[in-house]
Every structure is written in C-alpha cells, then in structure tokens.
Amino acid sequence: MTKKSVILITNDDGINAEGIKHLRRSLDKLGTTYVFAPMSEKSGASHSFSLRKPLEVEWRDDRTAAVDGTPTDCIMLAVRGLLKVRPDLVVSGINHGPNLGDDVTYSGTVAGAMREPCWTSRPSRSPAYPGTSAISGPRPFTPGG
C-alpha cells in the first residue's frame, strides 16, 4: 500500500480566497491536504511574523485552520506543532495576481513557500494567477483561465 503525500497549503489572500479553494481541490487528488491560512488578506506581508500578539487559530474542520496572522505565522504554527504529521510538500497560493520581479521580495505567498520549508528541508511551490491585464483590467479567478 502506498503512503499518501501530506500537503500543507497556505496563501496571503486569506482562507476564503478563490485561489486556495481551487488549489486544495486540485491537490486533494494527490494526497491529504491541510490548510493553514490567514483569516484575512495579508498581501505584501513578505516574511513577517507575529512577535507581540497571541495568534488566534479558528479550526474550520480537522484539516483546515484560519490563523489571525501572516502566511509565515500559518506555516510556523503548522510545522512546529499544530500539524501532527510532517508535510511532504508545502504549497502557497494560488496567488490572485502575478509575483514577478520585485514582487517576490515582499509577497506573502512566496514567503509562505520559502521560510519554514527552506529551513526544514521541505519542498515547496508558490503558484500565481495573473488576475489583471494592462488592457482589460482585473479578471475574475477561474480554473484554467
């Protein structure tokens, strides 16, 4: 019997963002998914984490937690104790908007895939959806679109 991969998911657009819902549905086909994501949007949070405030965790179900913090807070809480299994992969996204050039230096989505995974030797990914066009403006998030 083959062991199912454990996949930890976060983002910086918040737990209710369309991108994270689509990402989870896609990754559920590949393994057991756990979501630890900010309660609200934290775009531009970069690698910041909370130092002087307690973090509230709201469990939505046994594999989904909304955290009153940044994407880095979410991943730190998960891999340092709240998640009882070691993730095989960390995925942060799907970001609604591109993470290009300088964006990667302050993107909370990119940070969610970098900080803890790099320090703990876990592979990670950070997909993004462009979401805007210089010609047509903002576009709604649609899978494959």
Secondary structure, DSSP 8 states (H G I E B T S, - for coil): ----EEEEEE-SS-TT-HHHHHHHHHHTTTEEEEEEEESS--TT-TT---SSS---EEEEETTEEEESS-HHHHHHHIIIIISSS--SEEEE--EES---TTHHHH-HHHHHHHHHHHHTT--EE--EE--EETTTEE----TT-
